[in-house]
Every structure is written in structure tokens, then in C-alpha cells.
Amino acid sequence: MKTLIHFIVSALAILVTAYILPGVHVDGIVAALVLAVVLGVINTILRPILVFLTLPLTIVTLGLFILVINGLLVMLASYIVPGFTVASFWWALLFGIVLAIVSWVLERFEKEE
């Protein structure tokens, strides 16, 4: 049940973020739910591998390269999920940053209840 609530909160965060950013478009709640699942799978499986492989570059850039990895993973998700489009890499990078902030705020409300 907690996992389902987490995906719903993630979908809400995706919808809010897409509403804020003009370069990102989500067709509806179904696309947001599918995107939440796809981003969850990508971040669970692919992200740790990429972070490990680019560890020297991440250390040299003081961790900022992880933002680039997040942007690339959002671009990958936009190719996988129909109904989710990102205009460019920079919008994907900004989407990843804003999504993290919105998700954090929504999860704070989730923990209070």
C-alpha cells in the first residue's frame, strides 16, 4: 500500500512539475503514473550503474555530473513513455531538479499525515 501511495505522490509531482515548466508536457494522469513507474525502474536499475561508471567524472565535477545523468535518464524516459515529451536536454535537466524539489515537498506532507 505504501508503494502505491508513493507512486501516486510521484505522479502528482510529475504533473505539478510539467505544469510549471513550459518545455515539458504530460498528457494526463495515466501518462504521469506510467512515467512514475518508468522513472522508478530506471532510477533503481540504470542510475546506480551510470553513477558507478562515471564516478571519476562525478568526483572531478564535485557531484554536478549527477545532474547530467538525471537529465539523460529523463530524456530516456521521454522516449519510452508515450504522452510525455521534453523539448530539449536542458528542459530535462531542469525537470529533474524541479521534480526532486516538488517530490520532496509532497513527501513531507505525506509523512506528516
N, C-alpha and C positions, 0 to 999 in steps of 0.2 A: 504494500500500500504506500509506503514511504517513497519507493522508486517512482510510482505513478504520479504522486504529488510533485516530486522533483521534476519530472518531465513536463508536467503542466506548467509549473513555475518557469521552467526554461523556455517553453513555448510562449508564455506571456512576455518574458524578457525579450525574446526574438521579435515578437510583434511590436513591442514598445520601441525597440532599437530601430527596426525598419521604419517605423513611423517618424522617428527623429531624423534619420539620415535619408536625404533625397536620392542618393546613389544606390540604395538597397531597396529591393521590392520583394515582398512576400504576398502571395495570392490570397491566403486565408489561414484560418486556424489549423486546417488539416496539413497544409504545407509547413506551418510552423511546428506542429507536432512531429512530422516526419523529419524536419530539419533538426529538431532537438535530439531525436534518436540517432540520426546520422552523425551529428557533431559529437554526441556521446561516444559512439563507437569509434569514430576517427580519433578523438582525444584519448580514448582508452588504449587503442592498439597502435596507431601510427605515430602519434605525437611523442611518446617516450623513445621510440626508435630514432626519430629525427633529431630529438634533443640530444640523445647519446652520440649520434654520428656527427653532429655539428658542435659538440662540446668545446673544442678548441676555439672555434669562431665565436661561440657564445661567451667564453671567458675573455677573449680579446675585446669584444664589444660591451663588456660588463653586463651581459644579460639582455641587451637590447635586440639581439638576433632572434630571441624567442618571440618577439612581436612579429618579426618577418615570418617565422614558422607558423604562427597563428593566422596571419593573413593568407598564407598559402593554403592552409587547411580550410579556411573559409571559402577560398576560391575553388578548392576541390569539392567541397560540399555543394557549391552552386552548380557545378557540373553534374553532380549526382542527383540532386533533389529537383524535380520539376516544380515550378511555381516559386522558386527562389532564385533571384538574379542579383548580381553585383556588377556595377558598372565598370570598375577597374580594381587593380590591386590596392590602390590607396583607400578606396571605399571599403574593401575587405579588411584592410588593416585597421581602419577606424571603426568598422563594425565589430571587430574582435575586442577592441579596447572598450567601446561603449557597452557592448554586450556583457563584458566582465563586470563593469560598474553596475549596470542595471540588475544583473543576476545577483550581485552581492547585496544590493538594496532589497530586492524581493525576498532573498533568503533570510535576511534579518527579520522581515515581517513574518516569514514562515516559522522561524524559531520562537518568536515571541508568543505566538498563539499556541 
